[in-house]
Amino acid sequence: MALVIGGYYQGKLDYVLSNFNVCNDDILDCGSIILDFNNCFIKNINEKKVICNLDKFILDIIDKGKNIVALFESNVGRYSISSFDITIE
């Protein structure tokens, strides 16, 4: 797994698309996920190679007053973390 970090609007996603063997269909954009807390499963997550905007996803959950640790712990078995090649923060 590669972790690409940097400031806002620094071209991280463009860098990943240019330097890794991925395309737009390989990206899970967590900034656009609308989460139903009664059914937290994210469809097709194991088909993705890149996680983008995970920080926005986490902040959204916290802003809604939910326990982020409990949410991740209750869903960790649903996803194959090894399927992700790149995480962009």
GUVOLUM-521782 format. One record per residue: z, x, y of N, C-alpha, C in turn; residue number from 1. Coordinates in steps of 0.001 Angstrom, whole numbers, plus 500000, padded with zeros to 6 digits. Last residue first. Example, Ala and Ser with C-alpha at 12.3 -4.5 7.8 and 13.67 -1.06 7.14 Angstrom:
<rs>
    npz    npx    npy   capz   capx   capy    cpz    cpx    cpy num
 507080 512850 497750 507140 513670 498940 507870 512900 500030   2
 507800 513190 494310 507800 512300 495500 507800 513200 496700   1
</rs>
This chain:
<rs>
    npz    npx    npy   capz   capx   capy    cpz    cpx    cpy num
 501164 495469 511245 502247 494975 512089 501938 495252 513537  89
 499495 494989 508297 499315 495341 509710 500426 494689 510502  88
 499206 496301 505129 499999 495414 505957 499853 495892 507398  87
 497109 496516 502320 497351 496909 503698 498210 495856 504393  86
 496940 495526 499736 496649 496925 499969 497132 497392 501322  85
 498527 493326 497586 498270 493660 498991 498054 495157 499124  84
 499242 493146 494978 497879 492748 495300 497522 493083 496750  83
 501892 493684 494696 500974 494795 494436 499538 494424 494787  82
 503081 491236 494951 503082 492118 496110 502094 493265 495916  81
 502230 488320 493927 502110 489666 493391 501981 490618 494567  80
 504413 485519 494274 503353 486387 494779 503392 487748 494109  79
 506561 484146 493310 505265 483453 493367 504104 484376 493704  78
 508922 485518 493582 508303 485477 492259 506918 484837 492243  77
 509695 485024 496255 509226 486355 495858 508525 486350 494498  76
 510802 482717 497207 509366 482721 496955 508842 484030 496388  75
 513453 483080 497742 513098 481930 496909 511616 481917 496536  74
 513383 485305 499442 513981 485428 498106 513570 484280 497194  73
 512196 484183 501754 511499 485219 501002 512053 485354 499582  72
 514236 482317 502415 512862 481881 502205 512082 482909 501386  71
 516473 483945 502781 516481 482959 501703 515068 482485 501385  70
 515574 485360 505042 515900 486075 503807 515872 485117 502624  69
 515284 483348 506984 514117 484097 506526 514385 484823 505213  68
 516415 480296 507417 516922 481569 506923 515763 482341 506296  67
 515391 478578 510425 515403 478757 508974 515908 480155 508621  66
 514949 477951 513057 516313 477897 512553 516432 478055 511051  65
 512540 478359 514146 512750 477024 513595 514135 476886 512953  64
 512679 481066 514706 512733 480115 515827 512977 478685 515360  63
 512264 482059 512105 513576 482223 512737 513738 481231 513888  62
 509548 481396 511815 510543 480856 510885 511941 480927 511496  61
 508443 482912 513884 508274 481463 513871 509307 480802 512962  60
 509046 485519 513039 509658 484986 514265 509548 483471 514342  59
 507377 485654 510747 508836 485770 510619 509532 485196 511848  58
 504836 485411 511952 505262 484474 510914 506791 484469 510796  57
 504779 487674 513540 504707 486347 514166 505182 485265 513210  56
 504842 489701 511548 505924 489591 512531 505942 488223 513211  55
 502407 489461 510271 503618 489079 509541 504789 488900 510504  54
 499791 490013 511146 500692 489177 511952 501905 488666 511190  53
 498201 490291 507987 498150 490520 509427 499112 489556 510114  52
 497568 491834 504998 498475 490900 505664 498477 491270 507142  51
 494905 492189 502747 495472 492576 504037 496382 491464 504542  50
 493885 491102 500484 494204 492530 500440 494938 492994 501684  49
 494188 488024 498648 494084 488767 499897 494496 490220 499707  48
 494764 486573 496456 493376 487006 496593 493172 487863 497830  47
 497329 485676 496637 497098 486837 495778 495653 487316 495803  46
 497086 483403 498210 497676 484606 498794 497394 485846 497942  45
 496108 480854 497645 495202 481999 497545 495772 483304 498096  44
 498494 479075 499607 497368 479094 498677 496577 480396 498782  43
 501854 479535 499673 500656 479784 500472 499495 479955 499509  42
 504623 477422 499254 503583 478204 498604 502359 478324 499508  41
 506628 475801 500173 506384 477062 500872 505266 477895 500269  40
 507417 472844 500761 506449 473408 499830 505939 474707 500441  39
 509180 472318 502700 509417 471660 501424 508480 472194 500343  38
 508230 473586 504934 509407 474165 504282 509794 473457 502992  37
 505071 474408 505548 505835 473219 505190 507033 473718 504387  36
 503704 476425 508010 504498 476383 506789 505252 475072 506667  35
 500739 477512 508959 501660 476424 509280 502427 476144 507992  34
 499472 480616 509894 500026 479819 508800 500963 478751 509356  33
 498562 482392 511729 497931 481069 511725 498440 480170 510601  32
 499819 484752 511371 499987 484110 512667 499400 482716 512709  31
 498977 485795 508989 500241 485044 508983 500509 484353 510317  30
 496054 486036 507626 496587 486058 508984 497818 485175 509035  29
 494862 487911 505193 495794 486794 505328 496413 486914 506710  28
 491623 489073 504508 492756 489084 505428 493553 487790 505346  27
 489251 489105 503186 490372 489772 502519 491666 489679 503319  26
 487306 488137 504845 487794 487247 503782 488999 487813 503042  25
 486651 490382 506409 487474 489308 506982 488031 488360 505931  24
 486988 493165 504101 486223 492335 505036 487140 491218 505525  23
 487530 496618 503133 487928 495213 503237 487012 494494 504221  22
 488068 499526 502633 487028 498719 501996 487454 497242 501951  21
 488886 500929 505811 489253 500540 504457 488149 499636 503914  20
 487935 501332 508363 488323 502497 507576 488768 502199 506148  19
 487294 498944 509682 486360 500078 509754 486659 501179 508747  18
 489461 497281 509258 488129 496823 508837 487118 497971 508813  17
 491464 498869 510459 491513 498574 509025 490130 498156 508519  16
 490609 498814 513140 490752 500087 512430 490719 499863 510917  15
 490823 496100 513700 489504 496739 513748 489515 498068 512996  14
 493614 495924 513518 492771 495196 512569 491355 495773 512551  13
 494403 497609 515685 494835 497865 514307 493930 497183 513289  12
 494010 497614 518439 492863 497749 517552 493214 498013 516100  11
 496063 497053 520116 495729 498464 519974 494592 498694 518987  10
 497398 494634 520770 496014 494868 521180 495632 496351 521156   9
 500707 495873 520715 499795 494739 520852 498427 495220 521325   8
 501170 498960 518827 501466 497969 519849 500451 496837 519846   7
 501470 499499 515255 501113 499880 516612 501471 498761 517556   6
 500769 500274 511801 501605 499722 512867 501116 500223 514221   5
 499926 499755 508569 499326 500137 509842 500146 499469 510934   4
 500582 500846 505438 501183 500090 506524 500599 500619 507825   3
 499200 500527 502206 499181 501212 503495 499808 500285 504525   2
 500000 500849 498828 500000 500000 500000 500000 500892 501231   1
</rs>
